[in-house]
Amino acid sequence: MTLHLAVALDGAGWHPAAWRAEGAQPGRLFTPGYWADLVREAERGLLDFVTFEDELGLQSTRLNEPDERLDQVRGRLDAVLIASSVAPLTSRIGLVPTTSTTHTEPFHVAIGIASLDHVSRGRAGWRPQISGRPDHAVHFGRRVFPPLDLSERPDPASARHVERLFAEAADVVEVVRRLWDSWEDDAEIRDVATGRFIDRDKLHYIDFRGDLFSVKGPSITPRSPQGQPLVTSLAHDTLPYEFAARGSDVVYVTPRDRDDATAVVERVRAAEAAAGRTGPPLKIFADLVVFLDPGGAADRKARLDDLDGSEFSSDAHIFTGTPEALAGLLLSWREAGVEGFRLRPGVLPHDLAAVTRGLVPVLRAAGAFRTAYDTGDLRGRLGLPRPASRYASAS
């Protein structure tokens, strides 16, 4: 079975001192050429897709407020706009930006991702993400949030807050998916002779009513090439597993080792059963932060730790070593039920190139990775069918 490989792009890399590493390009972080070069490198390696991180506040080492650090990257470009800018410069690789479900209108998300699918000719995806931080909420002024508590035994108010955010996020995903379906595939007639551009009977109100908002529809964007762009989400525990099971196509998980990967896969499948999932099962991708070198990857990370003043930690497993060793780990985790991997390069562009030019050839030699792109659309590449509009039978 061919592995699926994606990379998660974020700033200068996932290590907070990555911008100070040899070969880093901090002067280009906020330029379109920087992102285009990264995505073209990922496409050169025949990767399935790239994801673009995003948040609604400056990066911070503190959970609930900005910090005062001046020695780490602060600031970012909008993820959807980055994806849209690189779409015409690439031809095969999938493009999956992150947006907030908490402070972003679902109507705007739906037309933005659908437009990206049109621009990329069927290569768009989306990662919905909650935004629970109180310092992010004040940027919008509509709600006041309590402090987040991510401890093993969180404050009850914080736990209820997070539960409400996930319930809201589930409604947002449902609205977005309905809006993507609100134009049937053949709603556009474009008949010059009769003067009919669209068939109004094939545009549908979605009439969604939830606890926090309602959306009438239809979308203003015609149905996109994939019909439903790929929906992906990151999950670490039962609540986000069930959120993924209800509305996502792909879930990113963060096991620590092979045994943990087996346990996580079982929890994801249990969440699907609890959510009553009826569509294709979730594609399970494991996230890993990677520092890759033929020799000395651990030393390179240690030097970055020294520059940052502390040892780098992550929600995902941190791998330091050779492409050959990483290939062995991925193949081992595949036997635990993991179907793909989203690799987070520790330093960009170094560790991205180490994936495309080091890891990929090793996997290919083992018969575990493609030698060419087999489909143009992202859903097809992952073996997911193009769904029909849920409203088509009503017209």
C-alpha positions as CSV (number, residue, x, y, z in Angstrom):
1,M,0.0,0.0,0.0
2,T,1.3,3.4,-1.0
3,L,1.8,5.8,1.9
4,H,0.2,9.3,1.8
5,L,2.6,12.1,2.7
6,A,1.8,15.7,3.5
7,V,3.8,18.6,5.0
8,A,2.7,21.3,7.4
9,L,4.2,24.7,6.5
10,D,4.5,27.3,9.2
11,G,6.8,30.3,9.1
12,A,10.5,29.4,9.1
13,G,9.7,25.9,10.4
14,W,8.3,24.4,13.6
15,H,11.3,25.0,15.8
16,P,10.9,28.5,17.4
17,A,14.5,29.3,16.5
18,A,14.3,28.0,13.0
19,W,14.5,31.5,11.5
20,R,18.1,31.7,12.9
21,A,19.2,28.4,11.4
22,E,21.8,28.2,8.7
23,G,20.0,28.3,5.3
24,A,16.8,29.9,6.7
25,Q,15.3,32.8,4.9
26,P,13.8,35.1,7.5
27,G,13.8,38.1,5.1
28,R,11.4,36.2,2.7
29,L,8.9,35.0,5.2
30,F,6.2,37.5,4.2
31,T,6.8,37.3,0.5
32,P,4.8,35.3,-2.0
33,G,8.0,33.8,-3.6
34,Y,9.0,32.2,-0.3
35,W,5.7,30.2,-0.1
36,A,5.7,29.4,-3.8
37,D,9.2,27.9,-3.5
38,L,8.2,25.7,-0.6
39,V,5.1,24.4,-2.3
40,R,6.9,23.7,-5.6
41,E,9.5,21.8,-3.6
42,A,6.7,19.7,-2.0
43,E,5.2,19.1,-5.4
44,R,8.6,18.1,-6.8
45,G,8.6,15.3,-4.2
46,L,5.1,14.2,-5.3
47,L,3.6,14.8,-1.9
48,D,-0.2,14.5,-1.5
49,F,-0.7,18.0,-0.1
50,V,0.6,20.9,2.0
51,T,-1.2,22.5,4.9
52,F,-0.8,26.2,5.9
53,E,-1.0,27.1,9.6
54,D,-3.0,30.2,10.7
55,E,-4.2,31.8,13.9
56,L,-6.1,35.0,14.8
57,G,-3.3,36.5,17.0
58,L,0.4,36.8,17.2
59,Q,2.3,33.7,18.1
60,S,3.0,33.5,21.8
61,T,4.7,31.1,24.3
62,R,1.9,31.9,26.8
63,L,-1.4,30.1,26.6
64,N,-3.8,33.0,27.2
65,E,-2.0,36.2,26.4
66,P,0.8,37.7,24.2
67,D,4.4,37.3,25.4
68,E,7.2,39.9,25.3
69,R,9.7,37.8,23.3
70,L,11.5,39.5,20.5
71,D,13.7,36.5,19.5
72,Q,11.0,34.4,17.8
73,V,9.0,34.9,14.6
74,R,5.9,36.9,15.1
75,G,3.3,37.6,12.4
76,R,2.0,35.6,9.4
77,L,0.2,35.9,6.1
78,D,-3.4,34.7,5.7
79,A,-3.4,31.0,4.9
80,V,-6.3,31.0,2.4
81,L,-4.6,33.8,0.4
82,I,-1.3,32.0,0.5
83,A,-2.9,28.9,-1.0
84,S,-4.7,31.0,-3.6
85,S,-1.5,32.7,-4.6
86,V,0.5,29.5,-5.1
87,A,-2.4,27.6,-6.8
88,P,-1.6,28.9,-10.3
89,L,2.1,28.2,-9.9
90,T,1.5,24.4,-9.2
91,S,-0.5,21.8,-11.0
92,R,-0.9,18.6,-8.8
93,I,-0.2,19.1,-5.1
94,G,-3.2,19.7,-2.8
95,L,-3.5,23.0,-0.9
96,V,-5.1,22.9,2.6
97,P,-5.3,26.2,4.5
98,T,-6.4,26.6,8.1
99,T,-9.2,28.9,9.2
100,S,-10.9,29.6,12.5
101,T,-14.4,28.4,13.1
102,T,-14.8,30.7,16.0
103,H,-14.5,34.2,14.7
104,T,-14.8,33.6,10.9
105,E,-18.2,33.6,9.2
106,P,-18.9,30.1,7.7
107,F,-20.3,31.8,4.5
108,H,-16.9,33.5,4.0
109,V,-15.1,30.2,4.6
110,A,-17.3,28.3,2.2
111,I,-16.8,30.7,-0.7
112,G,-13.1,31.1,0.0
113,I,-12.3,27.4,-0.1
114,A,-14.7,26.8,-3.0
115,S,-12.9,29.6,-4.9
116,L,-9.6,28.0,-4.1
117,D,-10.9,24.7,-5.5
118,H,-11.8,26.4,-8.7
119,V,-8.5,28.2,-9.0
120,S,-6.5,25.0,-8.3
121,R,-8.8,22.9,-10.5
122,G,-9.7,20.5,-7.8
123,R,-6.8,20.5,-5.3
124,A,-8.3,22.5,-2.4
125,G,-8.8,21.4,1.2
126,W,-9.6,23.0,4.5
127,R,-8.6,22.6,8.1
128,P,-11.2,24.1,10.5
129,Q,-9.7,25.1,13.9
130,I,-11.3,26.5,17.0
131,S,-9.9,29.7,18.5
132,G,-10.4,29.6,22.3
133,R,-7.9,32.1,23.5
134,P,-9.2,35.2,25.3
135,D,-6.6,37.5,23.7
136,H,-7.8,36.4,20.2
137,A,-11.4,37.1,21.1
138,V,-10.7,40.7,21.9
139,H,-9.6,41.3,18.3
140,F,-13.3,40.9,17.3
141,G,-15.1,42.3,20.3
142,R,-18.2,40.1,20.0
143,R,-17.5,37.7,22.9
144,V,-15.5,37.4,26.1
145,F,-13.7,34.1,26.7
146,P,-12.5,32.6,30.0
147,P,-8.8,31.6,30.2
148,L,-8.0,28.3,28.6
149,D,-6.9,25.4,30.9
150,L,-5.2,22.6,29.1
151,S,-4.2,20.6,32.1
152,E,-5.2,17.0,32.7
153,R,-7.9,18.2,35.1
154,P,-9.1,21.5,33.6
155,D,-11.2,24.1,35.3
156,P,-14.9,23.2,34.7
157,A,-15.6,26.6,33.1
158,S,-12.7,26.1,30.7
159,A,-13.8,22.6,29.8
160,R,-17.4,23.8,29.1
161,H,-15.9,26.7,27.0
162,V,-14.0,24.2,24.8
163,E,-17.0,21.9,24.5
164,R,-19.1,24.9,23.2
165,L,-16.4,25.9,20.7
166,F,-16.3,22.4,19.3
167,A,-20.1,22.3,19.1
168,E,-20.0,25.6,17.2
169,A,-17.2,24.3,15.0
170,A,-19.3,21.3,14.1
171,D,-22.1,23.7,13.0
172,V,-19.7,25.7,10.9
173,V,-18.5,22.6,9.1
174,E,-22.1,21.5,8.4
175,V,-23.0,25.0,7.0
176,V,-19.9,25.1,4.8
177,R,-20.6,21.6,3.4
178,R,-24.2,22.5,2.8
179,L,-23.2,25.7,1.0
180,W,-20.8,23.7,-1.2
181,D,-23.8,21.6,-2.2
182,S,-26.2,24.5,-2.7
183,W,-25.3,24.8,-6.4
184,E,-25.9,21.6,-8.3
185,D,-23.3,20.6,-10.8
186,D,-25.3,21.7,-13.9
187,A,-26.8,24.8,-12.4
188,E,-24.9,27.0,-14.9
189,I,-26.6,27.0,-18.3
190,R,-24.7,29.8,-20.0
191,D,-27.0,29.8,-23.0
192,V,-26.4,33.0,-25.0
193,A,-29.3,32.3,-27.4
194,T,-31.9,32.1,-24.7
195,G,-30.3,34.5,-22.2
196,R,-30.3,31.9,-19.4
197,F,-27.1,31.9,-17.4
198,I,-28.3,29.7,-14.5
199,D,-31.1,27.3,-13.7
200,R,-32.6,28.8,-10.6
201,D,-34.2,25.5,-9.7
202,K,-30.8,24.1,-9.2
203,L,-29.7,26.6,-6.6
204,H,-30.9,25.7,-3.1
205,Y,-31.5,27.4,0.2
206,I,-29.7,25.6,3.0
207,D,-31.9,27.1,5.7
208,F,-29.5,26.2,8.6
209,R,-30.5,27.2,12.1
210,G,-28.2,26.6,15.0
211,D,-27.8,27.8,18.5
212,L,-25.4,30.6,17.6
213,F,-26.2,31.5,14.0
214,S,-28.4,30.8,11.0
215,V,-27.5,30.8,7.3
216,K,-30.1,30.8,4.5
217,G,-27.9,30.4,1.4
218,P,-27.4,29.6,-1.4
219,S,-23.7,30.2,-1.9
220,I,-22.5,32.8,-4.4
221,T,-19.8,30.4,-5.7
222,P,-20.8,27.7,-8.2
223,R,-20.1,24.1,-7.1
224,S,-16.4,23.5,-7.3
225,P,-14.5,20.7,-9.2
226,Q,-14.3,18.4,-6.2
227,G,-17.9,19.1,-5.2
228,Q,-16.8,18.9,-1.6
229,P,-13.2,20.0,-1.0
230,L,-11.2,17.9,1.4
231,V,-11.9,18.7,5.1
232,T,-9.2,17.8,7.6
233,S,-8.8,18.4,11.3
234,L,-6.2,17.9,14.1
235,A,-7.2,15.8,17.1
236,H,-5.6,14.8,20.3
237,D,-8.5,13.4,22.4
238,T,-12.0,12.1,22.4
239,L,-13.9,15.4,21.8
240,P,-11.8,16.4,18.8
241,Y,-11.8,12.8,17.5
242,E,-15.6,12.9,17.5
243,F,-15.6,16.3,15.9
244,A,-13.4,14.8,13.1
245,A,-15.7,11.8,12.8
246,R,-18.8,14.0,12.3
247,G,-17.4,16.3,9.6
248,S,-13.9,15.6,8.4
249,D,-12.4,13.4,5.7
250,V,-8.9,13.3,7.2
251,V,-7.8,13.5,10.8
252,Y,-4.3,14.3,12.0
253,V,-3.3,12.5,15.2
254,T,-0.3,12.7,17.4
255,P,0.9,9.2,18.6
256,R,4.2,9.0,20.5
257,D,5.3,5.5,19.3
258,R,4.0,2.4,17.5
259,D,1.9,1.1,20.4
260,D,0.4,4.5,20.9
261,A,-0.4,4.7,17.2
262,T,-2.4,1.4,17.5
263,A,-4.3,2.8,20.5
264,V,-5.0,6.1,18.8
265,V,-6.4,4.4,15.7
266,E,-8.7,2.4,17.9
267,R,-9.9,5.5,19.6
268,V,-10.6,7.2,16.2
269,R,-12.6,4.3,15.0
270,A,-14.5,4.2,18.3
271,A,-15.3,7.9,17.8
272,E,-16.6,7.2,14.4
273,A,-19.0,4.7,15.8
274,A,-20.1,7.0,18.6
275,A,-20.7,9.8,16.1
276,G,-22.7,7.5,13.8
277,R,-20.5,8.2,10.8
278,T,-22.0,6.9,7.6
279,G,-19.6,8.0,4.9
280,P,-16.1,6.7,4.1
281,P,-14.0,6.1,7.2
282,L,-11.6,8.8,8.2
283,K,-8.2,8.8,6.6
284,I,-5.8,8.8,9.6
285,F,-2.6,10.8,9.2
286,A,0.0,10.9,12.0
287,D,1.8,14.2,12.7
288,L,5.6,14.2,13.3
289,V,8.0,17.1,13.7
290,V,11.1,16.1,11.7
291,F,14.8,17.1,11.8
292,L,16.5,15.1,9.0
293,D,20.2,14.8,8.2
294,P,22.4,11.9,7.0
295,G,24.2,12.6,10.3
296,G,23.9,15.2,13.1
297,A,20.2,15.9,13.1
298,A,20.1,15.7,16.9
299,D,23.0,18.1,17.2
300,R,21.3,20.6,14.8
301,K,18.2,20.6,16.9
302,A,20.3,21.0,20.1
303,R,21.9,24.1,18.6
304,L,18.5,25.5,17.9
305,D,17.4,24.7,21.5
306,D,20.4,26.6,22.8
307,L,19.5,29.6,20.6
308,D,16.0,29.6,21.9
309,G,16.9,29.1,25.5
310,S,15.0,25.9,26.1
311,E,14.4,22.4,24.8
312,F,11.9,22.3,22.0
313,S,8.7,20.3,22.8
314,S,5.6,19.6,20.7
315,D,2.2,18.0,20.8
316,A,3.5,15.6,18.1
317,H,6.4,13.1,18.2
318,I,9.8,14.8,17.4
319,F,12.0,12.8,15.1
320,T,15.7,13.5,14.7
321,G,17.7,11.2,12.5
322,T,18.3,10.0,8.9
323,P,15.7,9.7,6.1
324,E,16.3,5.9,6.2
325,A,15.4,5.8,9.9
326,L,12.3,7.9,9.5
327,A,11.2,5.7,6.6
328,G,11.5,2.7,8.9
329,L,9.4,4.4,11.6
330,L,6.7,5.4,9.1
331,L,6.4,1.9,7.7
332,S,6.2,0.5,11.2
333,W,3.4,2.9,12.1
334,R,1.6,2.0,8.9
335,E,1.2,-1.5,10.2
336,A,-0.6,0.0,13.2
337,G,-3.3,1.4,10.9
338,V,-2.0,4.8,10.1
339,E,-2.6,5.6,6.4
340,G,-0.6,8.7,6.0
341,F,1.7,11.2,7.6
342,R,1.8,15.0,7.9
343,L,5.4,15.9,8.5
344,R,6.2,19.2,10.2
345,P,9.7,20.4,9.0
346,G,11.7,21.6,12.0
347,V,13.5,24.2,9.8
348,L,12.5,25.5,6.4
349,P,13.5,24.9,3.7
350,H,16.2,22.5,4.9
351,D,13.9,19.8,6.4
352,L,11.4,20.0,3.6
353,A,14.1,19.3,1.0
354,A,15.3,16.4,3.2
355,V,11.7,15.0,3.0
356,T,11.4,15.4,-0.8
357,R,15.0,14.5,-1.8
358,G,15.9,12.1,1.1
359,L,12.9,10.4,2.6
360,V,10.8,10.1,-0.6
361,P,13.5,8.2,-2.6
362,V,13.9,5.8,0.3
363,L,10.2,5.1,0.5
364,R,10.0,4.7,-3.2
365,A,12.8,2.2,-3.2
366,A,10.8,0.2,-0.6
367,G,7.7,0.3,-2.9
368,A,5.8,2.5,-0.5
369,F,5.5,5.7,-2.4
370,R,4.4,6.8,-5.8
371,T,6.6,7.5,-8.8
372,A,4.1,10.0,-10.4
373,Y,0.8,11.7,-9.5
374,D,-2.0,9.4,-10.5
375,T,-4.9,11.9,-10.3
376,G,-5.3,15.7,-10.6
377,D,-7.8,16.1,-7.8
378,L,-7.0,15.8,-4.1
379,R,-10.0,13.7,-3.1
380,G,-9.2,11.1,-5.8
381,R,-5.6,10.9,-4.7
382,L,-6.8,9.8,-1.3
383,G,-9.3,7.3,-2.7
384,L,-12.3,9.4,-1.8
385,P,-15.3,9.6,-4.2
386,R,-16.7,12.9,-5.5
387,P,-20.0,13.2,-3.6
388,A,-23.2,14.3,-5.4
389,S,-25.0,17.4,-4.1
390,R,-27.3,16.5,-1.3
391,Y,-29.9,18.8,-2.9
392,A,-29.8,17.3,-6.4
393,S,-32.7,15.0,-5.8
394,A,-34.9,17.9,-4.6
395,S,-34.9,19.7,-8.0
